[in-house]
C-alpha cells in the first residue's frame, strides 16, 4: 500500500463523522450534504480502484478502520470539549 492510498483512505474520516453523528447522535443532515458525501466517496472509490492502483491489501482495511476510529475520536472529543472549559494560559 502506498502513502498516497493511505492518505486517500484516511480522507474518508469526514464521511464516517457525518455517518456517526447521524446514527449515534441523532443529528439531521440535509439531503444535499448526503448527496455531496456520496459523490465524494464515489470519487475516492474511483481513485482507489483505478487501473494503476495495486489490488486491495490488509493495509487498506487497516486504513479504513483507522479512519473510522479517528471519526469516533473526533465526535467523542467534541462531546468532552463541551463539558470542560479550556482557557489559554
C-alpha positions, -999 to 999 in steps of 0.1 A, spaced: 0 0 0 14 34 -9 14 65 11 -10 81 -15 -35 54 -10 -33 56 28 -39 94 28 -67 89 3 -84 63 25 -79 84 57 -97 112 39 -129 93 43 -128 101 80 -152 130 74 -177 106 59 -175 85 90 -180 116 112 -212 125 93 -225 90 94 -217 85 131 -232 119 140 -264 109 122 -267 74 136 -254 78 171 -260 114 179 -293 118 160 -281 148 140 -300 157 109 -281 165 77 -297 180 47 -301 158 16 -276 179 -3 -249 170 22 -256 133 18 -255 136 -19 -222 155 -18 -208 129 6 -219 101 -17 -203 118 -47 -171 124 -28 -170 88 -16 -176 76 -52 -147 97 -64 -125 83 -37 -135 48 -47 -126 56 -83 -92 68 -73 -85 39 -50 -98 13 -76 -81 28 -106 -62 6 -130 -28 19 -117 -36 11 -81 -25 -22 -65 -51 -47 -55 -66 -43 -20 -44 -54 8 -48 -58 46 -32 -23 49 -62 -9 31 -86 -24 56 -65 -11 84 -66 24 68 -104 23 67 -106 11 102 -82 39 113 -104 64 96 -135 50 113 -117 51 147 -105 86 141 -140 98 133 -153 82 166 -125 100 184 -133 134 168 -170 131 178 -161 119 213 -137 148 217 -164 172 207 -186 159 235 -158 161 261 -149 197 249 -185 208 258 -180 196 294 -147 212 301 -138 249 297 -104 253 283 -86 286 289 -54 299 275 -25 301 299 
